[in-house]
Amino acid sequence: MASRLAGACGADSMALMLNKLFAAFRADHPEDDLPASDTGMAIGALLVRVARADGEGSAAEMALVERILAQRFRLGPAEAARLRETCEKLHAVAPETDTFARLIRETTELDTRLATLDALWEVLLAGDTIREEELRMVEKARKAMGLSRLDSARARERAENQAGSVTDATEAGAETGAGRTGHQ
């Protein structure tokens, strides 16, 4: 699955992937579930979309997207980077945020949707400041994934705690001269 997720993304493969994503919403094929790799592309594209919601997407945010993709799909660093690049291309040509989120809702279990919401908050909090458009995007994704405001509040709290523990470890390492830099 890892090689399929991080595979080449030429024009033909992008068109095929988009057709599969959109077919998931057609009523005439309700029994056809998307393969995990296509759902993974939707999750990755949603993460990229939140990272780029402010119009840029910092290096720290993109590195975090790669780390999340690597952990979620058990990819090596090079595969995660290729998958992130593919997801960036998908994000650029794909439909609205709620389309990705609905796809995730319709093709994954609750625990995967909650983990996706956690990851969205991690990416949002990785930026220097939280902008209104980023908050709107996470809220739109939350609604489309069928999750509650309480789910979002808890996901944000977990992401803030995780960011705090990374910051605490960085500060402790800096005091000893062995600190990490950024989110790894």
C-alpha positions in Angstrom: 0.0 0.0 0.0 2.9 2.4 0.8 4.2 2.4 -2.7 0.7 2.9 -4.1 0.1 5.8 -1.8 3.4 7.5 -2.7 3.3 6.6 -6.3 4.0 8.9 -9.2 1.3 11.5 -9.9 1.2 12.2 -13.6 -1.8 13.7 -15.3 -3.3 10.3 -16.1 -2.9 8.9 -12.6 -4.2 12.2 -11.1 -7.3 12.0 -13.3 -7.9 8.3 -12.4 -7.5 9.1 -8.7 -9.9 12.0 -8.9 -12.4 9.9 -10.8 -12.2 7.2 -8.0 -12.6 9.9 -5.3 -15.7 11.4 -7.0 -17.2 8.0 -7.8 -17.4 7.3 -4.1 -20.1 9.9 -3.9 -22.2 8.6 -6.8 -25.4 6.8 -5.7 -25.0 4.2 -8.5 -22.0 2.7 -6.9 -22.7 2.6 -3.1 -21.2 -0.8 -2.6 -17.8 0.3 -4.0 -15.6 1.4 -1.1 -12.5 3.3 -1.9 -9.2 1.5 -1.3 -7.4 2.6 1.8 -4.8 4.4 -0.4 -7.5 6.7 -1.9 -8.9 7.5 1.5 -5.3 8.2 2.5 -4.9 10.6 -0.3 -8.1 12.4 0.8 -6.8 12.6 4.4 -3.4 13.9 3.1 -5.0 16.4 0.8 -7.2 17.7 3.7 -4.1 18.1 5.9 -2.3 20.0 3.1 -5.4 22.1 2.6 -5.4 23.2 6.3 -1.6 23.8 6.2 -2.1 26.0 3.2 -5.3 27.7 4.4 -3.3 30.9 5.1 -2.0 31.0 1.6 1.5 29.6 2.3 2.0 26.5 4.3 5.2 26.8 6.3 8.1 24.4 6.1 7.2 23.3 9.7 3.6 22.7 8.7 4.6 20.6 5.6 7.1 18.6 7.7 4.4 17.9 10.2 2.0 16.7 7.4 4.8 14.4 6.3 5.3 13.1 9.8 1.6 12.5 10.3 1.4 10.7 6.9 4.4 8.6 7.8 3.0 7.5 11.1 -0.6 6.9 9.8 0.5 4.9 6.8 3.8 3.4 8.1 5.9 5.1 5.4 9.6 6.0 5.3 10.6 9.6 5.1 11.0 9.6 1.3 7.7 7.9 0.7 5.9 10.3 3.1 7.5 13.2 1.2 6.3 11.8 -2.1 2.8 11.3 -0.7 2.7 14.8 0.6 3.7 16.1 -2.8 1.0 14.1 -4.4 -1.5 15.3 -1.9 -0.5 18.9 -2.6 -1.3 18.3 -6.3 -4.6 16.8 -5.4 -5.4 19.7 -3.1 -4.7 22.1 -5.9 -7.1 20.5 -8.4 -9.7 19.0 -6.1 -13.0 20.1 -4.9 -14.1 21.8 -1.7 -12.8 20.8 1.7 -16.1 19.3 2.7 -15.9 16.9 -0.3 -12.7 15.4 1.1 -14.2 15.3 4.6 -17.4 13.6 3.4 -15.3 11.1 1.6 -13.4 10.4 4.8 -16.7 10.1 6.8 -18.2 7.7 4.3 -15.1 5.4 3.9 -13.6 5.3 7.4 -14.5 4.3 10.9 -15.1 6.8 13.7 -11.6 6.3 15.2 -10.0 7.3 11.9 -12.2 10.4 11.6 -11.2 11.4 15.1 -7.5 10.8 14.4 -7.9 12.9 11.2 -9.4 15.7 13.3 -6.5 15.5 15.7 -4.1 15.7 12.8 -5.9 18.7 11.4 -5.6 20.5 14.7 -1.9 19.6 14.9 -1.2 21.1 11.5 -3.3 24.2 12.3 -1.4 24.7 15.6 2.0 24.2 13.9 1.7 27.7 12.3 2.9 30.9 13.9 -0.6 32.2 14.3 -4.1 30.8 13.9 -6.0 32.6 11.3 -9.8 32.8 10.9 -9.7 31.0 7.5 -7.8 28.1 9.1 -10.4 27.8 11.8 -13.2 27.9 9.3 -11.6 25.1 7.3 -11.2 22.8 10.3 -14.8 23.6 11.3 -16.1 22.8 7.8 -14.1 19.5 7.8 -15.4 18.6 11.3 -19.0 19.1 10.2 -18.5 17.1 7.0 -16.8 14.3 8.8 -19.9 14.0 11.0 -18.0 15.0 14.2 -19.3 17.1 17.1 -18.0 20.4 18.5 -17.0 18.5 21.6 -14.9 16.1 19.4 -13.2 19.2 17.9 -12.6 20.7 21.3 -11.1 17.5 22.6 -9.0 17.1 19.4 -7.7 20.7 19.8 -6.8 20.0 23.5 -4.9 16.9 22.5 -3.0 18.8 19.8 -2.2 21.6 22.2 -1.0 19.2 24.8 1.1 17.4 22.2 2.5 20.7 20.9 3.3 21.7 24.6 5.1 18.4 25.2 7.2 19.0 22.0 8.0 22.5 23.2 8.8 21.3 26.7 11.2 18.7 25.3 12.8 21.2 23.0 13.3 23.7 25.9 14.7 21.0 28.2 17.0 19.8 25.4 18.2 23.4 24.8 19.1 23.7 28.4 21.3 20.6 28.1 22.5 21.4 24.6 20.7 18.4 23.0 17.4 20.0 21.9 15.3 19.1 18.9 14.2 21.8 16.5 10.6 22.1 15.4 8.0 19.3 15.2 9.7 16.0 14.4 
